[in-house]
Amino acid sequence: MPKSVSTPMRALLFAATSACVVSIVSANDKETVLFDTLEIDEVWAANRVSFALQTVGNQQFVAYYDRNRMMTVATRELGSRTWSKKTLSSQLRWDSHNYVSLAIDKEGYVHVSGNMHVDPLAYYRSEKPYDIHSLVEVNEMLGGIEEESVTYPKFFYANDSSLLFSYRSGTCGNGNILVNRFLPRENRWERYLEEPLFAGIEADDDRAAYHHFVRDKQGNFHFAWIWRWTPEVATSHQICYAVTKDLIHWKNAFGENIELPLRPDDERLIVDPVPSRGGSHNGRYKVILDKESNPLVGYVKYDDDGNTQFYMAKPENGKWESRQISDWNFRWRFFEGGDQMTVGGAFNVAGISDEGSVVIDWKTEQGNSGRYIIDPNTLEKTDIAATLKPKLPPSARKRLSDNPKMSVVLAMDASYSQDSAVNYALKWEAMPKSHGRHAPDIIPDGPVSKLQLLEYK
């Protein structure tokens, strides 16, 4: 059992090791990063899915699919280079939706879910705290029809450290986002929200909401989402935002109270009323918090000339102000729906600089790339130098193999904090994402990649 664990937050412990340690100078030449690599296992890499890592006290947990595509949980004590593993009964199918999720509740019970894309709930829970070998197949939280068609499982924590679980029940355009809460002393789940998070199953409107959130230092959840009419990515439209402390009481960016479920066409929530087929994508938008935790939203859409551009928006004077940041000269065409599309215009939030600027890395399908440094107060690009603490050491992105079709995949520790003495991440390589409709007749045995734990200061 982990030592000194009272909440699902890890103690700031550092296991000093001598193997595989190198010294790396960060981009701003101000600090040295100590870097260690621990081998965990070999993983199947023919189709990219996400894995999970969480450090709790002096114990670490990893959930992934092994080289035989079997869902697996591994654990170690900090300081040990030996992993103990438990193979679960779920075997990964060919679908990048079927990632694996992991969480440890505040009593130490281990929870694992995943390998679902409009499938019955797959769920495992340990019978003993912090003990992966006591994981059993449960496959039920509340039971009933709402667990028969599950996608997008996500474990996360309320501000009182209660374990929450969100998922979509139903299909795209005909589903609801539901949220459960685990009661560890009673060893059961309850429905946390009386209403679905987003309106979904309705006779006259079958849009689906694709969402994500970030939390600020005060514990507020900042949600951004985009609506989509059909499984076709091109029908993504209407980017929205709201904030909540507890997922029960909601406000828009200007302090107005908002009732659940969150609905399309609510002008109080709309960041940008991008129309269907207006160049937006349900995976190309992001809520960003500046140094004062004020929300910004970055996204792509077509400009007035029909070209794809990157935009940023901020709430100001009672409305969202949007500004075009990029000056790209191509139009992203949404052929083949989702996973078979071209790169288009992609962006990544590199972080908030010491000076307070928003730093955005970007690339396009034309082979161009660069970095935007944006003043969050004006949404103007600036030439002011940006001192940015890197999230990971540069060598974290070094290739593991010489297979040109595979690329490095990184997953941050769910207990990650840049203020910690030591941080951790998972690293492996995989082929590109592909959904079930593009599965080969025979799923190949490989390629296979190393799965590593990166330890850095």
C-alpha positions as CSV (number, residue, x, y, z in Angstrom):
1,M,0.0,0.0,0.0
2,P,1.4,3.4,-0.9
3,K,2.8,5.4,2.0
4,S,1.3,8.8,3.1
5,V,-1.6,8.7,0.7
6,S,-4.7,10.5,1.8
7,T,-6.0,11.8,-1.6
8,P,-5.4,10.8,-5.2
9,M,-2.5,13.2,-5.3
10,R,1.0,11.8,-5.3
11,A,3.7,12.8,-2.9
12,L,6.7,14.5,-4.5
13,L,9.1,11.7,-4.2
14,F,12.2,11.1,-6.3
15,A,13.7,7.7,-6.9
16,A,17.4,8.3,-7.5
17,T,18.7,5.9,-10.1
18,S,22.0,5.7,-12.0
19,A,21.1,3.9,-15.2
20,C,20.1,5.8,-18.4
21,V,20.4,9.2,-16.9
22,V,21.5,12.1,-19.1
23,S,21.7,15.9,-18.6
24,I,19.7,18.0,-21.0
25,V,19.6,21.8,-21.3
26,S,16.1,23.2,-21.8
27,A,15.1,25.6,-24.6
28,N,15.6,28.7,-22.4
29,D,19.1,27.5,-21.1
30,K,18.0,28.1,-17.5
31,E,17.7,24.6,-16.1
32,T,19.0,21.1,-16.4
33,V,16.7,18.1,-16.6
34,L,17.6,14.8,-15.1
35,F,16.1,12.1,-17.3
36,D,15.7,8.3,-16.7
37,T,14.1,5.7,-18.9
38,L,12.5,2.5,-17.5
39,E,11.3,-0.3,-19.7
40,I,7.7,-1.4,-19.0
41,D,6.7,-3.9,-21.7
42,E,6.2,-4.3,-25.4
43,V,3.0,-3.0,-27.0
44,W,1.1,-3.7,-30.2
45,A,1.5,-0.6,-32.4
46,A,-0.4,-1.2,-35.7
47,N,-3.1,1.2,-34.7
48,R,-2.7,4.1,-32.3
49,V,-4.7,4.2,-29.1
50,S,-4.0,6.1,-25.9
51,F,-2.6,4.6,-22.6
52,A,-2.9,5.9,-19.0
53,L,-0.4,6.6,-16.2
54,Q,-1.0,7.7,-12.7
55,T,1.3,8.1,-9.7
56,V,-0.2,7.9,-6.2
57,G,2.0,8.3,-3.2
58,N,5.0,6.0,-3.7
59,Q,3.2,3.7,-6.2
60,Q,2.8,4.0,-10.0
61,F,0.1,2.5,-12.2
62,V,0.0,2.1,-16.0
63,A,-2.8,0.8,-18.2
64,Y,-2.1,-0.2,-21.8
65,Y,-2.5,-3.0,-24.4
66,D,0.4,-5.5,-24.6
67,R,1.9,-7.0,-27.7
68,N,-1.0,-9.4,-27.9
69,R,-3.5,-6.5,-27.7
70,M,-4.6,-7.6,-24.2
71,M,-5.6,-4.8,-21.8
72,T,-2.9,-4.8,-19.1
73,V,-2.2,-3.0,-15.8
74,A,1.3,-2.6,-14.5
75,T,2.5,-1.2,-11.2
76,R,5.8,-0.5,-9.3
77,E,7.0,1.3,-6.2
78,L,9.0,4.4,-6.9
79,G,12.6,3.5,-6.8
80,S,12.1,0.0,-8.2
81,R,12.9,-0.9,-11.8
82,T,10.6,-4.0,-11.6
83,W,7.0,-3.9,-12.8
84,S,4.3,-6.2,-11.5
85,K,1.6,-6.9,-14.2
86,K,-2.0,-8.1,-14.5
87,T,-3.5,-9.1,-17.8
88,L,-7.2,-8.4,-18.1
89,S,-9.8,-10.2,-20.3
90,S,-10.3,-7.4,-22.9
91,Q,-8.5,-7.6,-26.2
92,L,-8.1,-4.5,-28.3
93,R,-10.0,-4.3,-31.6
94,W,-8.9,-2.2,-34.6
95,D,-10.3,1.2,-33.6
96,S,-8.5,4.3,-32.3
97,H,-11.5,5.1,-30.2
98,N,-10.8,2.1,-28.0
99,Y,-8.2,3.7,-25.6
100,V,-7.8,2.6,-22.0
101,S,-8.6,4.7,-18.9
102,L,-7.3,4.3,-15.4
103,A,-7.9,5.9,-12.0
104,I,-7.2,5.3,-8.3
105,D,-10.0,6.5,-6.0
106,K,-9.4,8.2,-2.6
107,E,-9.6,4.8,-0.8
108,G,-7.0,3.3,-3.1
109,Y,-9.3,1.1,-5.3
110,V,-8.0,0.7,-8.9
111,H,-10.5,1.4,-11.7
112,V,-9.9,0.6,-15.4
113,S,-12.2,1.0,-18.4
114,G,-11.7,1.1,-22.2
115,N,-11.8,-0.8,-25.5
116,M,-15.3,0.6,-26.4
117,H,-16.7,2.4,-29.4
118,V,-20.5,2.0,-29.2
119,D,-20.0,-1.2,-27.2
120,P,-21.3,-2.5,-23.8
121,L,-19.4,-1.0,-20.8
122,A,-16.0,-2.7,-20.2
123,Y,-15.0,-2.0,-16.6
124,Y,-12.7,-3.5,-14.0
125,R,-12.3,-2.7,-10.3
126,S,-9.8,-4.0,-7.7
127,E,-11.2,-5.7,-4.6
128,K,-8.2,-4.5,-2.5
129,P,-6.8,-0.9,-2.3
130,Y,-3.7,-0.3,-4.6
131,D,-3.7,-4.0,-5.6
132,I,-3.9,-4.6,-9.4
133,H,-3.9,-8.4,-8.9
134,S,-7.3,-8.1,-7.2
135,L,-8.8,-6.4,-10.3
136,V,-12.0,-8.2,-11.4
137,E,-14.3,-7.8,-14.4
138,V,-17.4,-5.9,-13.3
139,N,-18.7,-4.4,-16.6
140,E,-21.4,-2.5,-14.8
141,M,-21.7,0.7,-12.8
142,L,-25.5,1.4,-12.6
143,G,-26.5,-1.2,-15.2
144,G,-29.4,-0.8,-17.7
145,I,-29.7,0.4,-21.2
146,E,-27.5,3.4,-20.8
147,E,-24.4,1.1,-20.4
148,E,-25.1,-1.0,-23.5
149,S,-23.6,1.5,-26.1
150,V,-20.6,3.2,-24.5
151,T,-17.8,5.5,-26.0
152,Y,-15.3,8.0,-24.6
153,P,-14.8,6.7,-21.0
154,K,-13.0,9.2,-18.8
155,F,-12.1,9.0,-15.1
156,F,-11.5,12.4,-13.3
157,Y,-11.8,13.9,-9.9
158,A,-14.2,16.4,-8.3
159,N,-12.8,19.1,-6.0
160,D,-13.5,16.9,-3.0
161,S,-11.3,14.1,-4.6
162,S,-14.3,12.0,-5.4
163,L,-13.8,9.8,-8.5
164,L,-16.0,10.7,-11.4
165,F,-16.6,8.8,-14.7
166,S,-18.0,10.4,-17.8
167,Y,-19.0,8.6,-21.0
168,R,-21.2,8.8,-24.0
169,S,-24.2,6.6,-24.0
170,G,-25.5,6.0,-27.5
171,T,-24.1,7.0,-30.9
172,C,-22.9,10.2,-32.6
173,G,-26.0,12.4,-32.9
174,N,-28.0,10.0,-30.8
175,G,-26.3,9.9,-27.5
176,N,-25.9,11.6,-24.1
177,I,-22.8,12.4,-22.0
178,L,-23.5,11.0,-18.6
179,V,-21.4,11.4,-15.3
180,N,-21.2,8.9,-12.5
181,R,-19.6,9.2,-9.0
182,F,-18.0,6.4,-7.1
183,L,-18.8,5.8,-3.4
184,P,-15.7,3.8,-2.2
185,R,-17.0,3.1,1.3
186,E,-20.2,1.6,-0.2
187,N,-18.3,0.1,-3.1
188,R,-20.8,1.4,-5.7
189,W,-21.4,4.0,-8.3
190,E,-24.2,6.6,-8.4
191,R,-25.4,8.9,-11.1
192,Y,-23.8,12.2,-10.3
193,L,-25.7,14.5,-12.7
194,E,-29.5,14.2,-12.8
195,E,-29.4,15.6,-16.4
196,P,-27.0,14.6,-19.2
197,L,-24.2,17.0,-19.7
198,F,-25.3,17.8,-23.3
199,A,-28.7,17.5,-24.9
200,G,-28.4,14.6,-27.3
201,I,-31.3,12.2,-27.8
202,E,-34.2,14.4,-28.9
203,A,-36.8,14.0,-31.6
204,D,-36.1,17.3,-33.4
205,D,-32.4,17.7,-32.9
206,D,-29.8,14.9,-33.1
207,R,-26.6,16.8,-32.8
208,A,-23.7,15.5,-30.8
209,A,-21.3,17.5,-28.6
210,Y,-17.5,16.8,-28.6
211,H,-16.0,18.4,-25.5
212,H,-12.9,18.7,-23.4
213,F,-12.0,20.7,-20.3
214,V,-9.1,22.2,-18.3
215,R,-9.0,23.0,-14.6
216,D,-7.6,26.2,-13.1
217,K,-5.8,26.5,-9.8
218,Q,-9.1,27.3,-8.0
219,G,-10.6,24.0,-9.2
220,N,-12.9,25.4,-11.8
221,F,-13.6,23.2,-14.9
222,H,-13.4,25.2,-18.1
223,F,-15.3,23.4,-20.8
224,A,-15.2,23.9,-24.5
225,W,-17.2,21.9,-27.0
226,I,-18.2,21.8,-30.7
227,W,-21.5,20.4,-32.1
228,R,-21.6,17.9,-35.0
229,W,-24.6,16.9,-37.0
230,T,-23.5,13.5,-38.3
231,P,-20.5,11.1,-38.1
232,E,-19.1,13.2,-41.0
233,V,-16.4,15.5,-39.5
234,A,-17.3,18.3,-41.9
235,T,-20.6,18.9,-40.1
236,S,-18.8,20.2,-37.0
237,H,-20.1,23.6,-36.1
238,Q,-20.8,26.1,-33.4
239,I,-17.9,26.3,-30.8
240,C,-19.1,26.9,-27.2
241,Y,-17.7,27.5,-23.7
242,A,-19.0,27.3,-20.1
243,V,-17.4,27.0,-16.6
244,T,-18.3,25.1,-13.5
245,K,-17.0,24.3,-10.0
246,D,-18.9,21.1,-9.5
247,L,-20.4,20.1,-12.9
248,I,-23.8,20.9,-11.4
249,H,-23.8,24.7,-11.3
250,W,-22.7,26.3,-14.6
251,K,-22.0,29.8,-15.9
252,N,-21.1,31.2,-19.2
253,A,-18.0,33.4,-19.7
254,F,-19.9,36.5,-18.5
255,G,-21.2,35.0,-15.2
256,E,-24.8,34.2,-16.4
257,N,-26.2,31.0,-14.8
258,I,-26.7,28.1,-17.3
259,E,-28.9,25.1,-16.7
260,L,-28.1,21.5,-17.8
261,P,-28.2,20.0,-20.3
262,L,-26.1,22.3,-22.4
263,R,-27.9,22.8,-25.7
264,P,-27.0,23.9,-29.2
265,D,-28.0,27.3,-30.5
266,D,-27.8,28.9,-27.0
267,E,-26.2,32.3,-27.9
268,R,-25.1,32.7,-24.2
269,L,-22.6,29.9,-24.8
270,I,-21.4,30.3,-28.4
271,V,-17.8,31.4,-28.9
272,D,-18.0,31.4,-32.7
273,P,-21.2,30.4,-34.6
274,V,-19.2,28.5,-37.3
275,P,-21.7,26.8,-39.6
276,S,-21.7,23.2,-40.6
277,R,-19.1,22.6,-43.3
278,G,-17.5,25.9,-42.3
279,G,-14.0,24.3,-41.9
280,S,-14.1,23.4,-38.2
281,H,-13.1,20.0,-36.9
282,N,-14.2,18.3,-33.7
283,G,-10.6,17.6,-32.8
284,R,-9.1,21.0,-33.8
285,Y,-10.3,23.4,-31.0
286,K,-8.9,24.0,-27.5
287,V,-9.7,26.0,-24.4
288,I,-6.6,27.7,-23.1
289,L,-6.1,29.5,-19.7
290,D,-3.9,32.6,-19.5
291,K,-1.8,33.3,-16.4
292,E,-4.8,34.7,-14.6
293,S,-7.0,31.7,-15.6
294,N,-9.0,33.7,-18.1
295,P,-10.3,31.5,-20.9
296,L,-9.2,31.7,-24.5
297,V,-10.3,29.4,-27.3
298,G,-8.2,28.4,-30.2
299,Y,-9.7,26.7,-33.3
300,V,-9.7,26.3,-37.1
301,K,-12.3,27.3,-39.6
302,Y,-12.5,28.7,-43.1
303,D,-11.9,32.5,-43.7
304,D,-14.0,34.7,-46.0
305,D,-11.9,33.5,-49.0
306,G,-12.5,29.8,-48.1
307,N,-9.1,29.1,-46.8
308,T,-8.4,27.2,-43.6
309,Q,-7.1,29.5,-40.8
310,F,-6.3,29.3,-37.1
311,Y,-8.3,31.7,-34.9
312,M,-8.3,32.7,-31.2
313,A,-11.2,34.1,-29.2
314,K,-11.6,35.7,-25.8
315,P,-14.6,37.0,-23.8
316,E,-14.6,40.8,-23.7
317,N,-17.3,43.4,-23.0
318,G,-20.1,40.9,-22.8
319,K,-19.3,38.9,-26.0
320,W,-16.6,36.7,-27.5
321,E,-14.1,38.5,-29.7
322,S,-12.4,36.4,-32.4
323,R,-9.3,37.1,-34.3
324,Q,-7.6,35.4,-37.3
325,I,-4.0,34.5,-36.3
326,S,-2.7,32.5,-39.3
327,D,-2.3,33.5,-42.9
328,W,-2.4,30.1,-44.6
329,N,-3.2,29.8,-48.3
330,F,-4.9,26.4,-48.6
331,R,-8.4,24.9,-48.0
332,W,-8.6,21.8,-45.9
333,R,-10.9,19.4,-47.7
334,F,-12.7,17.0,-45.5
335,F,-12.4,13.8,-47.6
336,E,-13.0,10.4,-46.0
337,G,-14.6,11.6,-42.8
338,G,-12.1,11.5,-39.9
339,D,-9.0,9.3,-39.6
340,Q,-8.3,9.1,-43.3
341,M,-8.2,12.9,-43.8
342,T,-5.1,14.9,-44.6
343,V,-3.2,16.9,-41.9
344,G,-5.0,20.1,-42.8
345,G,-4.1,22.9,-40.4
346,A,-2.9,21.5,-37.0
347,F,-2.0,23.4,-33.9
348,N,-0.6,22.6,-30.4
349,V,-0.7,24.7,-27.3
350,A,3.0,24.8,-26.3
351,G,2.1,26.7,-23.1
352,I,2.0,30.1,-21.4
353,S,5.4,31.8,-21.4
354,D,6.9,33.4,-18.3
355,E,6.0,36.8,-19.9
356,G,2.3,35.7,-20.1
357,S,2.2,35.1,-23.9
358,V,0.2,32.2,-25.4
359,V,2.6,30.0,-27.4
360,I,1.1,28.0,-30.3
361,D,3.0,25.6,-32.5
362,W,1.5,24.9,-35.9
363,K,1.9,22.9,-39.1
364,T,0.0,22.5,-42.3
365,E,-0.5,19.8,-44.9
366,Q,1.7,21.9,-47.3
367,G,4.7,21.1,-45.1
368,N,4.9,24.5,-43.4
369,S,5.3,24.9,-39.7
370,G,6.1,27.5,-37.1
371,R,5.3,29.1,-33.7
372,Y,2.8,31.9,-32.9
373,I,3.5,34.1,-29.8
374,I,0.2,35.8,-29.0
375,D,-0.6,38.5,-26.5
376,P,-3.7,37.2,-24.6
377,N,-4.9,40.8,-24.0
378,T,-5.1,41.8,-27.6
379,L,-5.0,38.5,-29.5
380,E,-2.2,40.0,-31.6
381,K,0.9,38.2,-32.6
382,T,3.9,39.6,-30.9
383,D,7.7,39.6,-31.4
384,I,8.3,39.6,-27.6
385,A,10.6,36.8,-26.6
386,A,8.8,33.9,-25.0
387,T,10.5,32.1,-22.2
388,L,8.8,28.7,-22.0
389,K,9.4,25.9,-19.7
390,P,9.3,22.7,-21.8
391,K,6.8,20.1,-20.7
392,L,9.2,17.3,-21.5
393,P,12.9,17.1,-22.2
394,P,13.8,17.4,-25.9
395,S,15.1,13.8,-26.1
396,A,11.6,12.5,-25.1
397,R,10.7,12.8,-28.8
398,K,13.6,10.8,-30.0
399,R,12.6,7.9,-32.2
400,L,12.6,4.4,-30.8
401,S,12.7,2.6,-34.2
402,D,13.6,3.2,-37.8
403,N,10.1,2.4,-39.0
404,P,9.1,5.5,-41.0
405,K,5.4,4.8,-40.7
406,M,5.5,4.9,-36.9
407,S,5.8,8.0,-34.7
408,V,6.4,8.7,-31.0
409,V,3.4,8.8,-28.7
410,L,3.6,10.5,-25.3
411,A,1.1,10.3,-22.4
412,M,1.5,12.5,-19.3
413,D,1.1,11.3,-15.8
414,A,-2.5,12.0,-14.5
415,S,-0.8,13.3,-11.4
416,Y,1.5,15.5,-13.5
417,S,2.7,18.9,-12.1
418,Q,5.4,21.1,-13.4
419,D,6.1,22.2,-9.9
420,S,7.0,18.7,-8.8
421,A,10.5,17.5,-8.0
422,V,10.0,14.7,-10.4
423,N,7.5,14.2,-13.2
424,Y,6.7,11.1,-15.4
425,A,5.4,10.3,-18.8
426,L,4.8,7.2,-21.0
427,K,6.5,6.9,-24.3
428,W,6.0,4.4,-27.2
429,E,5.7,4.4,-31.0
430,A,2.6,3.6,-33.1
431,M,1.2,3.7,-36.6
432,P,-1.4,6.4,-37.3
433,K,-4.9,6.4,-35.9
434,S,-7.5,4.3,-37.8
435,H,-11.2,3.6,-37.0
436,G,-13.1,0.3,-37.0
437,R,-14.6,0.9,-40.4
438,H,-11.1,0.7,-41.9
439,A,-10.0,-2.4,-40.1
440,P,-8.1,-5.0,-42.2
441,D,-9.7,-8.4,-42.7
442,I,-7.0,-10.0,-40.6
443,I,-5.5,-7.9,-37.7
444,P,-1.7,-8.1,-38.0
445,D,0.5,-9.2,-35.1
446,G,2.7,-6.1,-35.4
447,P,4.5,-3.9,-35.5
448,V,5.5,-4.0,-31.8
449,S,7.0,-1.1,-29.9
450,K,8.8,-0.7,-26.5
451,L,6.7,1.0,-23.8
452,Q,8.8,3.2,-21.6
453,L,8.4,5.3,-18.5
454,L,10.2,8.7,-18.7
455,E,11.3,10.2,-15.4
456,Y,12.4,13.8,-15.5
457,K,13.1,16.8,-13.3
